[in-house]
């Protein structure tokens, strides 16, 4: 099932509009659900993960793409670029990260971003 998890994204309406054109379902994740696993937020396995209170989310939010084929993902990313919607912290739901909570994903994406900047 193709869907997007929208986490603390400032321009939720813009992303939802693009998703609707591409016939993608969106799920806006409320802060009280940040401790749940990404898989459960996407509608797969249920579960909660310990929440680290120290972690903050990026001000541009997080976008998690669930079940999208590469061609659909390319169309989504191109449409976001064309619309000027900047979400630097994007991820694909995987068997590994489906058991992470929102904070764990944010930490990993930030680590990856910093590693790329050092190159």
N, C-alpha and C positions, 0 to 999 in steps of 0.2 A: 504494500500500500504506500503510495507516494504522499509524502507530507513534509512540511517544514515546521520545525520548532522555532518560534520567535521568542528570544529571551532578552528582555530589557532593551529592545531595539527602539530608538527614538521615533523613527518613521515607520511604525507598524502599518499604518494605513497604506503607505506607498508600496511596501512589500506585499501586503495582502492584495492590492490591486494587480500587481504583476503576477502573483500566484494565481489569482482568479483567471487572468487571461491565458495562463498556461495550464489551467485546470488542475492546480495543485492545492491540496488542503493545507490550511495553516492552523497551528495550535499556538496560541499565545500563552506562554508559561507564566503564571503568577508567582510572585516572590515566595509565597508560602509553600510552593511546590519545588523549590530549588533543591531540597534535600532528597527528593525522589530520584530514582535512577532514570537516566535518559531513555532507556528501553521502556519503562513504565509510562513515561510522559508521551512516548510515541505510540503507546497502545499495545506494547508487547508484554514482556515479563513484568510482574509487579515487584516492588521492592523499594526499600529506602537505604540510603547510604549515610554514614556519619557526616554531619555538616561541620566544616571548618569555619568558625566565625571570623577568622582573620582575612579571608579571601574577599576581595571586592571584584565586581564585574567590570569589564571595560565599558566606558561611557557610550561606545558605539554598539554595545550589545553583542549577542551571539546568535548565529544562525546555524541550525543543525538540519542537514538534509537527510531525509529518511527514505530509503527505497528508490531513489532516483537513478536511472541509467545515465551513463556519461553524456549522451546526447541531450537528455532533458536538463541535466545539470549545466551543461554548456549554454543552453538557451536561457536558463534562469540567470546565470551569472552575467551573460551579455545584456539581458534586459535590465538587470540592476545597474550595470555600468552605464547603459544608455540613459537611464532615468536619473543618474547622478546619486544613487543611493549607495553609500559607502559603509560596508560592514567588513572590517578587516578580519574579524574573528569568526571564521566559518569552519564547519566540520561536517563530516559524513558519519552517520551512525554506523558503527562497526560492532562485531562481536566483542571486541575488547572494550570500547568505550560505552557500550550500552549499560554496563553496570556502574558507571560513574555518575555522580550527581553533577549539577550545573557548576558548582564551585570547582570540582576536580577538573572538569573540562576547561573552564576558564584558566586555571593554573597551567594546564598542559598547552593550551593554545598560546598563552603568553610566553611560555618557555620556548616554543617553536618560533614565535615571532622574533624574539630576542636573538635566537640562534641564527636566523636568516639575516638579521641586520648586521651581525658580526662578520658575515661572509665578505 
